[in-house]
Amino acid sequence: MQRYFNGEIPCFDCRLDLARATAFQKKVWQAARAIAYGQVRTYGWLAHGIGSPRAMRAVGTALGSNPFPIIIPCHRVIRHDGGMGGFSAAGGVEFKRELLRLEGVDVGKKCAAG
């Protein structure tokens, strides 16, 4: 974590205990882990990627239950209109903005997503 907060691109290659997660949460979190450092994607992109294209809100709920923010980088998921969306980790949306800034993402009022 220290390397991450020092602006280095770490490889979080660790096993996570996801025993309490639902199958849907695990799919969402696995897809979120595939979002590269410094990149953002939308809730819709993530929903489509897991084969549930209409489940944007459910994706947001699953990300809100993420027990390992940063390792499972839910901060890299934003709204389709470029808004930040939510962030349940301590510090809320402002912390999400700071994490994205740390990764070099331009987080003006709106944030472009692929």
N, C-alpha and C positions, 0 to 999 in steps of 0.2 A: 504494500500500500504506500509505503514511503516513496518508492520510486515513482509510482503513479502521481502522487501529489507534488513531486519534484519536476513533473513535466516529461518524464520518460515514458516510453510506450512499453508497459510491462506485458508479459505473457502470463495471464492467470491460468496456469495449467494445474488446477487443483481439483480434487474431487469434492463435490458439495453434497451434503446430506439433504436430499429433497424428498425424504420418505413421507413427509406430511403433505406434500403437494398433490393436487389432482393431476390426472393425465393431461388435461387441457393446459393447466399452469406449466407443466413440464415442457409441453410443446412450445408455448409462448416464450418461456425463458430460454429454451435451447435456440430458438430463432433469434431472440434478442442478443444472445452471446455471439452470434455470427455477424452482427453489425460492427464494422471496423472502427477502430479508434479514429476520432475526428470526423466521423460520418453521422448523419442523422437519417432516419426513416420515419414514415408515418405509421400511425396505428392501423390504418387501412392496408398499407404495404405488408405489415407484419401479419395481419389477419389473412390476407390473401396468400401469403407465403406458407401459412400452416394449413391451408385448404379450407378456411372458414371466412370467405371474403366479406360476409356481412357481420362479422363478430367484432367490430372495432371496439365497442364498449366493453365487451367481455375481455378483449385483449388488454384494455386499460385497467380493468379490475384485476386481472392476473398480474400485470406489472406492478400494480399498487400493493400486491401481496408478496412481492419479491423480498425474500429474507436476506439477499446478498447484493444490495445495490453496489454499483461500480463493477463487481465481478460479473454480475448479470447486468449489463449496462442499460437499464431501463431509461436512464437520462438521455439516451440517444434516440428516443422515440418521441415524436412531436405530432401535433395536429395537422390535418391535411391543408389547413389554411396558413401554416407556418407558425401558428401560436405554440407556446410551450406545452400546453396540456397540463396535467398534474404531475406531482412528484411527492410520494408519501414519506420519503426519507427525511430525517431531521433537517431542517432548513428549508424544506418545501421547494417551490419553484425557483426561488432565488439561488438555492444551492444547485439546482439543476442547471441554471444559467451559468453558474461559476464552473461547474464540471465541464460543460460544453466549451466555455471560453478557454479553460485549461487545455482542452484538446484541439484548440485552434478553430473552432466553429464560430462564424460570425453570428452572434445572437442578438442582432438589433431587434426592433419591434417584431419583425417576422423573420423566420429562419427557413431558408429553402431546404426542401427534402427531396430525396430520390425515391 
